[in-house]
Amino acid sequence: MDILHYTDDHRAFRERVRAFLAKEVTPHVNQWEKDHITPKEAWRNMGRNGFLCTWAGPEYGGMGGDFLYSVIVTEEMARTNHTGLAAMLHSDIIVPYIHAFGTDAQKKKYIPGCVSGDIITAVAMTEPGAGSDLASMQATAEPDGNDFILNGTKTFISNGINAGLVIVAAKNPAEPNPYQALSLYLVEDGTPGFERGRHLDKMGFHSQDTAELFFSNCRIPKENILGQPGMGFLMLMEKLQQERLMCAIGAQAAAELIVEVTVDYCRKNKDAEGKPLSKSQATQFALVEMTTEIKVGRAFLDKLIASHAAGENVVVETSMAKYWITDLANRTAVRCLDFFGDFGLTEDCPIARSMRDVRVMSIFAGTNEIMKGIAAKFMGL
């Protein structure tokens, strides 16, 4: 019996997403990988077809879908074997901050563009000297009359080049408590004092535009604060369950695709004796072992998806899933690459890209060591 209950509408939506991606995305992925960026038109194309922010209501131009629609888009995007068109990050991690904590005016101003793909979003937390430890953040936002003045540097910001709207985490230097000092601010592209730095050259995520962002006396109106002053840390904590769950969903789908591609390769290609690779007992055992682990991950993940969709608190379990499933994707990619021999060393081998791309999954959204620490704390260890 399935844990998740997909309706006919869900299944039809999945078929529509899959057909769209096969026609409009997959044929262009290799070029986007070479360009190290995905064109903004691809985002607008996703939005026009209803595949961004599927949870947004009709008042924002959205379909008002349940959480399973987000799951479907994330899983189908993973099957394109690229990360540049980061719909999950935009739709299910960043824009929900605006929906949950924004004023009516902020929601009306920004969410319709996020749904249509005309606005691409980024969230700027990581700094050169501050990653998982938000208390170490140095970026500041000082009140000045009817404005805030932002100063600081952010790095490793996904969608950093394409973003038309950035949610920036910064602290009020007048507040001594680093957690109570933190607030979130909405900064639009083109705001004076907001500059993009290097478009970072990474080991993986080649089609994903990751950049440095600089704020130098960047003046934004006070109405651009997101939520209440000093509530940034609590707002970030509240949304981490979904963020880490989405990471686990993407990693699970990636691992499933990696094994699927490897099984197909082993069936079609022969060893030195002219027999299909899949007829080797060692190959069979390895593929069975990996497939078993992936099915275990799927059962755990689907239970968490159901619990999250029902509004349950599964912070500890999603932390466990984030670390275990992203580790699963990493070890699956490394192990599967061995079956491809010399072909695995070429860019024509899809697993080569997969192995590079899944590597960072154990680092972003909180490192896997942080995930284990969270679980240990709640276990009373």
Secondary structure, 3 states (H helix, E strand, C coil): CCCCCCCHHHHHHHHHHHHHHHHHCHHHHHHHHHHCCCCHHHHHHHHHCCCCCCCCCHHHCCCCCCHHHHHHHHHHHHCCCCCCCCHHHHHHHHHHHHHHHCCHHHHHHHHHHHHHCCCCEEEECCECCECCCHHHCCCEEEEECCEEEEEEEEEEEECCCCCCEEEEEEECCCCCCCCCCEEEEEEECCCCCEEEEEECCCCCCCCCCEEEEEEEEEEEEHHHEECCCCCHHHHHHHHHHHHHHHHHHHHHHHHHHHHHHHHHHHHHCECCCCCEHHHCHHHHHHHHHHHHHHHHHHHHHHHHHHHHHCCCCCHHHHHHHHHHHHHHHHHHHHHHHHHHHHHHHCCCCHHHHHHHHHHHHHCCCCCHHHHHHHHHHHCCC
